[in-house]
Amino acid sequence: MQFFFEVLIGGLLAGVMYSLVALGFVLIYKASGVFNFAQGAMVFFAALTMVGFTELGAPFWLAVALALGAMIILAVLTERVVLRPLVNQPQNTLFMATIGLSFFVEGVAQMTWGAQVRALDLGIADEPIGWISEKTGMNISKFDLVASGIAAALVVVLAVFFNRTSTGRALRAVADDHQAALSIGISLQRIWVIVWIVAGFVALVTGMLWGARNGVQFALTFLALKALPVLILGGFESVAGAIVGGLIVGASEKLAEVYLAKYVGGGGIEPWFPYVLALLFLLVRPEGLFGEKHIDRV
């Protein structure tokens, strides 16, 4: 049982990190109803920009501030150049625009800072917490615990933002119907800029945490694929769904690797098990645990 709980806790902590990835998608989806394919590229761009400024000699917090400024500029340009001309266009059109934006952002990031892998040190050691190991015999990573705490705090802040502020309510109105939101005086352009700035901030935090763990490299763009099972389980429109979906995916993939892998080819099922779980979940509840059911008249 001790080993079981060690695997379970490790999976839950990893799941909170997955939730952080999914949050960026939820933000954009709530504002436009479109899956933002460029979120992974934004994570890569933010982390690489932050590391790039540190290599130029900027102190850590100044580099973070400059990277956040770059994400704000990216948000404004995205609204002006990509989104504004596509107001009231079909969602598929917006989705294709985010695919193009993804390749553009990836190219700009590598053209500006180079494509080599960078190390990122946040000052958090990836080692077992001593007193927990001594008292329980379980090895819980200090980095995983701190990163999960940061992700959980960010989730709480965003949940309050969406549900308790006028901007959050306006954002949900824009997601429901662009024309109706415009008719009651909500500025579509302002809302989109705000939500892309927030998504950029989430991308920066995500990129720093995942970059510190795996290195700042092009592979960060594939975090978009890791978020898919989380979004399917939790729902594309729910901040709470992102955290619950992440916990389910994180715990299930670790437990499956330990207890089921020996029955399925001898191992290596952790990378693809969440997608099988999501596929099965689609058959039962396609809108996700916290998603809204849509009834279309025909």
SVG drawing of the C-alpha trace seen along z (x, -y; Angstrom):
<svg xmlns="http://www.w3.org/2000/svg" viewBox="-35 -49 60 59">
<polyline fill="none" stroke="black" stroke-width="0.4" points="0.0,0.0 2.9,-2.3 4.2,-1.9 0.6,-2.3 0.2,-5.7 3.6,-6.8 2.7,-6.1 -0.7,-7.7 0.6,-10.9 3.3,-11.2 0.6,-10.8 -1.7,-13.4 1.2,-15.9 2.0,-15.3 -1.7,-15.7 -1.7,-19.2 1.1,-20.1 -1.1,-18.7 -3.9,-20.9 -1.7,-23.9 -1.2,-23.0 -4.9,-22.6 -5.8,-25.9 -4.4,-27.9 -6.8,-26.0 -9.7,-26.5 -9.1,-30.3 -9.2,-30.7 -12.0,-28.3 -14.2,-30.1 -13.6,-33.4 -14.0,-32.2 -15.3,-28.7 -12.2,-27.6 -9.5,-25.1 -6.2,-27.2 -3.8,-25.0 -1.1,-27.6 -1.0,-27.1 1.9,-24.7 3.8,-27.2 3.0,-29.9 4.5,-27.8 7.6,-27.3 7.9,-30.9 7.4,-32.2 9.9,-29.8 12.5,-30.4 12.1,-34.2 12.6,-34.1 15.7,-32.0 17.0,-34.1 16.8,-37.3 18.7,-35.5 21.4,-34.6 21.7,-38.3 22.5,-39.0 19.0,-40.0 18.3,-39.1 15.7,-36.3 12.7,-38.4 13.5,-41.0 13.7,-38.2 10.3,-37.0 8.9,-40.5 10.3,-41.0 9.0,-37.6 5.6,-38.5 5.8,-41.8 6.6,-39.8 3.5,-37.7 1.4,-40.9 2.7,-42.1 2.0,-38.8 -1.6,-38.9 -2.2,-42.4 -0.8,-41.5 -2.8,-38.3 -6.0,-40.2 -5.2,-42.9 -3.8,-40.8 -5.5,-37.3 -8.7,-37.6 -10.2,-41.0 -10.5,-40.2 -12.3,-36.9 -15.0,-38.3 -18.2,-36.3 -16.5,-33.8 -17.1,-30.0 -15.2,-28.3 -13.3,-26.1 -11.9,-29.3 -10.6,-30.5 -9.2,-27.1 -7.2,-27.0 -6.0,-30.5 -4.5,-29.3 -2.7,-26.5 -1.0,-29.1 -0.3,-31.2 1.4,-28.2 3.9,-27.7 4.6,-31.5 5.2,-31.7 7.5,-28.6 9.5,-30.1 9.9,-33.6 11.0,-32.0 13.7,-29.9 14.8,-32.6 15.2,-35.0 16.8,-32.8 18.0,-29.7 16.8,-26.1 19.3,-24.5 18.0,-23.0 18.4,-25.3 18.5,-24.4 16.3,-26.4 17.0,-26.5 14.2,-27.8 16.1,-27.0 13.8,-24.1 15.6,-20.8 14.0,-17.8 14.7,-15.5 12.6,-13.6 11.4,-15.6 13.4,-14.4 10.9,-14.5 8.2,-12.8 10.7,-10.0 11.7,-9.6 8.2,-9.5 6.3,-7.6 9.0,-5.9 7.5,-7.5 9.6,-9.5 7.7,-12.7 9.6,-15.1 10.1,-18.6 9.8,-20.1 6.6,-18.3 5.0,-19.5 6.1,-23.2 5.0,-23.1 1.7,-21.6 1.2,-24.3 1.9,-27.1 -0.5,-25.5 -3.2,-25.0 -2.9,-28.7 -3.2,-29.8 -6.3,-27.7 -8.0,-29.3 -7.2,-32.8 -8.5,-32.1 -11.7,-30.5 -12.3,-33.6 -11.6,-35.8 -14.1,-34.0 -16.9,-33.7 -16.6,-36.8 -15.5,-39.6 -17.4,-41.6 -14.6,-40.9 -15.0,-37.2 -18.7,-37.3 -18.2,-39.4 -15.8,-36.8 -18.4,-34.1 -20.9,-36.2 -18.5,-36.6 -18.0,-32.9 -21.7,-32.2 -22.6,-34.6 -20.3,-37.3 -23.2,-39.2 -25.3,-39.3 -22.2,-40.4 -21.5,-43.2 -25.2,-44.3 -25.1,-45.0 -21.9,-47.0 -19.2,-44.4 -16.0,-45.2 -15.0,-42.0 -11.5,-43.3 -10.9,-44.2 -12.1,-40.9 -10.0,-38.9 -6.8,-40.9 -7.4,-40.4 -8.0,-36.6 -4.9,-36.2 -2.8,-38.1 -4.0,-35.8 -3.4,-32.8 0.1,-34.1 0.8,-34.5 -0.4,-30.9 1.8,-29.8 4.8,-31.6 4.2,-29.8 3.7,-26.5 6.8,-26.9 9.0,-27.8 7.8,-24.8 8.0,-22.3 11.2,-23.9 12.8,-23.5 11.9,-19.8 12.6,-18.8 14.7,-21.6 13.5,-24.5 13.2,-22.9 11.0,-22.5 9.3,-19.5 7.4,-21.9 5.1,-22.6 3.8,-19.0 2.3,-19.8 -0.8,-20.7 -1.2,-17.0 -0.8,-16.1 -3.6,-18.5 -6.1,-16.8 -7.1,-13.9 -7.4,-16.4 -9.7,-18.6 -11.8,-15.7 -12.3,-14.4 -12.8,-17.7 -14.6,-19.7 -13.3,-22.4 -15.1,-25.2 -14.3,-24.6 -11.4,-25.7 -12.4,-23.2 -12.7,-20.5 -9.1,-21.2 -7.8,-20.5 -10.0,-17.4 -9.2,-16.1 -5.5,-16.6 -5.6,-14.7 -7.5,-11.8 -5.0,-11.6 -1.9,-12.0 -3.0,-9.3 -4.3,-6.9 -1.3,-6.9 1.1,-6.3 -1.0,-3.5 -1.5,-2.0 2.2,-1.9 2.9,-0.2 0.0,2.2 -1.2,2.8 1.9,2.5 3.0,6.1 -0.2,7.4 0.1,5.1 3.3,5.7 5.5,5.6 5.6,1.8 5.6,-1.6 1.8,-2.3 2.1,-5.5 2.4,-7.8 -0.7,-6.5 -3.0,-5.2 -4.6,-8.7 -5.7,-8.8 -7.4,-5.4 -9.1,-6.6 -10.3,-9.7 -11.6,-7.7 -13.6,-5.5 -14.8,-8.6 -16.1,-10.1 -18.4,-7.2 -20.0,-7.8 -19.9,-11.6 -18.6,-13.4 -19.0,-16.9 -16.7,-16.1 -17.3,-16.0 -17.9,-19.7 -18.9,-20.5 -22.3,-21.8 -24.6,-19.6 -25.6,-21.2 -28.9,-20.4 -29.3,-21.4 -32.7,-21.7 -32.9,-19.9"/>
</svg>
